[in-house]
Structure formats: structure tokens, C-alpha cells
Amino acid sequence: MMTTQNRRSSVSSAVAKRQAMAANSSVLESNHAGKLNAGAAKKRPALSNISNHTTVSARNSLSHSSKLAPCTSKIVSIKKNISTCNSNAVSSGTAVLPASSSVRPSSKPVSIQRSDAVVPKITAIPLPATCSMDISPSHSDGSLVSMDESMSTSDTVRSPEVEYIDDHETAAVDSIEKKACSTLYISEHVKAAAADICKRDVLVDLESGDKIVNIDNNLVDPQLCATMACDIYKHLRAAEAKKRPSTDFMAKVQKDINPSMRAILIDWLVEVAEEYRLVPDTLHLTINYIDRYLSGNLMDRQRLQLLGVACMMIASKYEEICAPQVEEFCYITDNTYFKEEVLQMESAVLNYLKFEMTAPTAKCFLRRFVRAAQGLNEVLSLQLEHLASYIAELSLLEYNMLCYAPSLIAASAIFLAKYILLPSMKPWNSTLKHYTLYQPSDLRDCVMALHSLCCNNNNSSLPAVREKYSQHKYKFVAKKYCPPTVPVEFFQNISS
């Protein structure tokens, strides 16, 4: 009799404990939801798309709202690593999950269930005799809706076979390169040509004692594309001749605009790109689209700004993660043009260019040439990069610079930037000659033209580029002193 009463009292106390736990969990859930709603209410609204990052900030604010994303609407309530099982459960073919295995000691389990499914209470899970806990949601009966489908609770599930290669196993690395070449259909003569352009893994000693530094030895960073960088830039050098604008369209095609109007437009576009924090490639591509369109289409001066914003919108869609909307481009023109006019101009540009939006610009080549100019010295890399970018953007304003190829402008910008930073040292060396394929004598005319732009830029009536690179984030490179002359002996060819 006493045993029955004790059993009833223990059952009633267990029920009371479960009810108290359920009440506490509901209170915690309501408090958690209240904190989420309070956090969302305190967030400031987006500032009407002033910069290019407002879309990202708005997206971040949505991610903190009380509505959870579908991929996070399930919480794992089963501990992943279960190494041992109850011997009695193994003998009977079933195993009861311990209460402490569902959550960490400092947290309370909260299971978010689907609204359209009724989940029965689960007390036991049938297991095989080996007690491997090989359970996945895809093989379940639909009752484990609180288990994350992206995780596995099995210790015996094997990951795909991965071939781990030590850095010193050069034979294995060579075999992988051969497999990659065969997969990419890279023929032997192409690989031989690439080897002639870019000698890897060695430092070549020249007669003058100068050494060619290998800049493609970083196989860890995937963005450097070290195994195919030479092939990429060889293709860019061949493509830059096909995507260049005409060098005399102002005299042969245009009647209502002149180089001065083009320079004013580009100076304004530099300010727009800085205001919306667009990447430099967007600006360079915009100028390329403008010049290519003007090379074959007569343009009225009243519609020149419309062409500029349409080309920048196309370049933004090509390069940017979050491109400004068409309404923003109408706004920056003080609503001079309607949305329909911008879209019509965008369509006209795309159709004339035959949707060939990929075009090598000076910025494409600058990335590689800066690495070649840096060599083994990493001290001046940031200043050199900003200064070369500043000189290259100055060339965008000048119509007469269209006669030089983008790769030649990039190489000449590196030459002049190195000379400004270190006037007593020769700017060109064997490494730069090897990777740019330009001798100093090939750069002479372009370097002198860029030097004239740098010296006269302080008195220019178009200050956007100078003001942009006079900021701290660009290391004030626009305020660097430019020597009045470049020594003639610096343009002597380097013997190979």
C-alpha cells in the first residue's frame, strides 16, 4: 500500500515538474521573441539608398528580425557524438536517448516545429544491433522534424574520399596539374607558349645580375589563379585590341561634342563612382563603353550625360554586388532624364556593343603589374598601387590617351609611380619586362604623356580624380611631388 502511494506521489511530482518546465520554456520563448522584436524596433531605417551599401544594410536588418530564415528554422535536439549505448537497449534492439544528450548544460532545448505537422511524442528510436546510430532525416518516418537536415548524427558516416597532398610531394602536384590541363583541354603548344611568357619555380639569372622574381608561386590563394595567371593575361593582351574604341571619333563621327565635354562628363562620373562607392573596375568599364558607343553613334550634347549614366548602370550591373537602381541614376542627374529614357539608352548601348561587356581595361593589368613591380619588397606595395591607380585614372580624362593600349597605360603608370616614389632608382627591371612584355623604350611616349598630366593636374579645372586620391584611404598619393623631368637613361632597354 505504501509502495502504491509513493509511486503515485512520484508520478504526480514528475507531472508537476514537467508542467513547470513547460511554463518556464514558454516564458523564455516569449522573452526571446520580445528581445528580437525590441532589437528590430531599435534598428534605424535605411537612408533612402544614399550609398551603394544601403541594400546590404537593409538585408542585415531583415536578418535580425523575428521572422527566421527557412534554413535556420530547425534546431538540432540530438547530440551528435554518442559513443556508447546502454547494454540493455542493445540486447532489446532499442535505445532510449538520455535526457542530457539533447542540449548543452547551459542551454534549454527549444524545438521549432512546422505549423502544418503534428509531431507525436518520441520516447525511443529503434537501432540496429551494432548501435551505430546511423539515422538521417531522409530515411526517417517524418517524425524527426526538429533534426537539422544538413547535419548527420552518425559517427560511421564517411566523408567523400579526399586526396591529401603534402607540400613536398611535387610529383603529386604535377599529376594534378596534368589532370587539370587535360580537363581544360589545354594543348601542348599553348602550355609551351605560356612557359615562354612565364617561367615558374625558378629565379632566372641574367647577364646584368638582375633576377626575374616568380610572382606566381602562391598556390594557396585561389583569387591569384597562380596556375593559369599567365594564360589569363595572355588572353587579355589579345582581347584588348578587339575591345578598344576608335582614336579619332571626335573628328570623324561626332559633330556636337568635343574632347572637353567628354572630360567634363568623366570628371563627374568619377564623383558619382566615389559617392556610391563603386569599385574601380566599374569606372574604367564605364569609360570604355562610352568611348566605344561614341565611336559609331552621333551624340547630341544634351544627351551626353544620359549616355554616361546608362553606361555606368551597365558597368555596375556587370561588376558590383549591389548595383544602384535606375531611379538613383535619374536622381543624380537632378531628374533631368526620366526612367524610361535611361532604360532606352541602356538598351541602345547594349545592342550596339552586341552585349560584349567584358573588356580589358588598365585596371585589369594594374593588378598583375603591381605584383611584378613589388617583387620581394612589400614595403611600398600599397603606396605604389594607389599612385599607379591615380595615374591611370588621370588618363581616363584625356581623349588623346585613347591611342595607347590599356596594358601600355598600366605599364607606364607603374613606371611613373616607381619613379615618383624612388627618383634615384631605375623604375624598370627584368621582372617587369618579363611580365609586362614591354621594354622601357616602348613606354617612353606614354610615360611622358602621363608625366605631363601629373605635373599639370594641380592647375586643372577638373579636380575629381585629384581630390579622390588626396584622401587618407588612398595614402594622399595625389599630393606626392612629381619631378619635373624623367631622366632619358631610364628608357634604355634591358638586355635579355
Secondary structure, DSSP 8 states (H G I E B T S, - for coil): -HHHHHHHHHHHHHHHHHHHHHHHHHHHHHHHHHHHHHHHHHS----TT-STTHHHHHHHHHHTSSS--GGGS----S-S------HHHHHHTEE---GGGSS-TTS-------TT--------EE--TT------GGGS-S--TTS-TT----SS----------TT-HHHHHHHHHHHHHHTT--HHHHHHHHHH---SS-EE-TTS-EE--S----S-GGG-TTTHHHHHHHHHHHTTTS---SSHHHHT-SS--HHHHHHHHHHHHHHHHHTT--HHHHHHHHHHHHHHHTTS---GGGHHHHHHHHHHHHHHHH-SS---HHHHHHHTTT-S-HHHHHHHHHHHHHHTTT------HHHHHHHHHHHHHTT--SSHHHHHHHHHHHHHHHHH-GGGGGS-HHHHHHHHHHHHHHHH-TTS-S--HHHHHHH---HHHHHHHHHHHHHHHHHGGG-S--HHHHHTTSGGGTTGGGS---S---GGGG-----
